[in-house]
Amino acid sequence: MTNRWIVLLWGDEDFWEGASPETQERIMNEHQAYSDACDERGYKILGGEELGFSKNAVTVRADGATLAITDGPYVELAEHLGGYYVIETDDVQGLARLTGELLLTDGGGIELRPVVVHDA
């Protein structure tokens, strides 16, 4: 059975914001290499996106029937979610190893979580 996983990419937004164009290009090339390696190893990428900075987020909270809508992230963190991939695989350990080897060259962290698929 093939399972669907979301690969959450956590990192320091200040690093990316202050990175030189050469560093940003290198990192984007690493993501292309990751996509190519996933394809070669049978990890099917279903989707993914780079996310904008958390300072530009809009947060919605509910307190009973009252909604509070504020600018900024939900919580203050040292590392923020910077992007994600959705990948189908039955080898999550291999996927985790590949992800760490190719996408953690500048620090940060990666979390792989199973996606819950509800039958129609």
FIGULO-290194 format. One line per 4 residues: their letters; for each residue x negated, y, z negated of C-alpha. Coordinates in nm, 4 decimals. Example, Ala and Ser with C-alpha at 12.3 -4.5 7.8 and 13.67 -1.06 7.14 Angstrom:
BEGIN
AS	-1.2300,-0.4500,-0.7800 ~ -1.3670,-0.1060,-0.7140;
% end
This chain:
BEGIN
MTNR	0.0000,0.0000,0.0000 ~ -0.1379,0.3384,0.0974 ~ -0.0919,0.6100,-0.1615 ~ -0.0780,0.9833,-0.1164;
WIVL	-0.3181,1.1936,-0.3230 ~ -0.3591,1.5670,-0.3649 ~ -0.7189,1.6835,-0.3969 ~ -0.7234,2.0038,-0.6034;
LWGD	-1.0310,2.2220,-0.5590 ~ -1.1190,2.4302,-0.8662 ~ -1.3852,2.6973,-0.8716 ~ -1.5076,3.0408,-0.9703;
EDFW	-1.3270,3.3013,-0.7600 ~ -1.5975,3.5595,-0.8350 ~ -1.8536,3.3314,-0.6682 ~ -1.6474,3.3119,-0.3466;
EGAS	-1.5588,3.6812,-0.3479 ~ -1.9255,3.7772,-0.3874 ~ -2.0648,3.5139,-0.1504 ~ -2.2538,3.6321,0.1547;
PETQ	-2.1061,3.5621,0.4974 ~ -2.3782,3.2982,0.5427 ~ -2.2793,3.1214,0.2200 ~ -1.9101,3.1351,0.3109;
ERIM	-1.9873,2.9907,0.6554 ~ -2.1969,2.7118,0.4998 ~ -1.9138,2.6191,0.2655 ~ -1.6576,2.6220,0.5463;
NEHQ	-1.8916,2.3933,0.7433 ~ -1.9010,2.1614,0.4413 ~ -1.5213,2.1420,0.4547 ~ -1.5372,2.0541,0.8246;
AYSD	-1.7924,1.7833,0.7453 ~ -1.5606,1.6572,0.4700 ~ -1.2671,1.6414,0.7118 ~ -1.4818,1.4544,0.9640;
ACDE	-1.6081,1.2108,0.6987 ~ -1.2527,1.1463,0.5748 ~ -1.1479,1.0640,0.9298 ~ -1.4473,0.8330,0.9814;
RGYK	-1.3742,0.6445,0.6570 ~ -1.0004,0.6100,0.7104 ~ -0.8823,0.8718,0.4605 ~ -0.5933,1.0369,0.6422;
ILGG	-0.5674,1.4104,0.5731 ~ -0.1995,1.5087,0.5902 ~ -0.2483,1.8754,0.5099 ~ -0.4260,2.1304,0.2980;
EELG	-0.4912,2.4995,0.2648 ~ -0.7288,2.7512,0.1139 ~ -0.5468,2.9582,-0.1476 ~ -0.5722,3.3328,-0.2008;
FSKN	-0.7205,3.4765,-0.5182 ~ -0.5261,3.4263,-0.8411 ~ -0.5265,3.8024,-0.9046 ~ -0.2820,3.8270,-0.6124;
AVTV	-0.0462,3.5638,-0.7521 ~ 0.3093,3.6322,-0.8630 ~ 0.4197,3.4367,-1.1694 ~ 0.7768,3.3501,-1.2607;
RADG	0.8641,3.2381,-1.6134 ~ 1.1987,3.1505,-1.7638 ~ 1.3103,3.2125,-2.1193 ~ 1.6562,3.0654,-2.1258;
ATLA	1.8618,3.2546,-1.8675 ~ 1.6124,3.5412,-1.8423 ~ 1.3490,3.5430,-1.5685 ~ 1.0226,3.7318,-1.6026;
ITDG	0.8365,3.8014,-1.2788 ~ 0.4838,3.9373,-1.3197 ~ 0.1787,3.9976,-1.1055 ~ -0.1214,3.7769,-1.1685;
PYVE	-0.1912,3.4138,-1.2520 ~ 0.0134,3.1979,-1.4868 ~ -0.2786,3.1660,-1.7314 ~ -0.6242,3.3202,-1.7586;
LAEH	-0.8862,3.0609,-1.6651 ~ -1.2579,3.0566,-1.5908 ~ -1.1920,2.8452,-1.2801 ~ -0.8921,2.8746,-1.0524;
LGGY	-0.7291,2.6543,-0.7945 ~ -0.8857,2.7593,-0.4662 ~ -0.7380,2.5078,-0.2266 ~ -0.6130,2.1576,-0.1763;
YVIE	-0.5936,1.8628,0.0593 ~ -0.3171,1.6018,0.0797 ~ -0.4704,1.2660,0.1717 ~ -0.3385,0.9132,0.2208;
TDDV	-0.5644,0.6320,0.1012 ~ -0.5646,0.3062,-0.0894 ~ -0.9251,0.3745,-0.2038 ~ -0.9043,0.6691,-0.4436;
QGLA	-1.2421,0.5914,-0.6027 ~ -1.4143,0.6079,-0.2643 ~ -1.2273,0.9269,-0.1824 ~ -1.3297,1.0777,-0.5173;
RLTG	-1.6946,0.9894,-0.4556 ~ -1.6916,1.1354,-0.1028 ~ -1.5135,1.4498,-0.2231 ~ -1.7673,1.5096,-0.4980;
ELLL	-2.0651,1.4426,-0.2727 ~ -1.9535,1.6821,0.0016 ~ -1.7572,1.9559,-0.1769 ~ -1.9314,2.0174,-0.5109;
TDGG	-2.2541,2.1681,-0.3789 ~ -2.1863,2.5042,-0.5503 ~ -2.0281,2.3804,-0.8734 ~ -1.6620,2.3891,-0.9592;
GIEL	-1.4486,2.0847,-1.0117 ~ -1.2119,1.8598,-0.8243 ~ -0.9021,1.6833,-0.9501 ~ -0.7333,1.4026,-0.7570;
RPVV	-0.3703,1.3445,-0.8485 ~ -0.1241,1.0970,-0.7104 ~ 0.1716,1.2459,-0.5257 ~ 0.5074,1.1088,-0.6351;
VHDA	0.7104,1.0096,-0.3311 ~ 1.0818,0.9668,-0.3961 ~ 1.2755,0.7337,-0.1727 ~ 1.5570,0.9017,0.0158;
% end
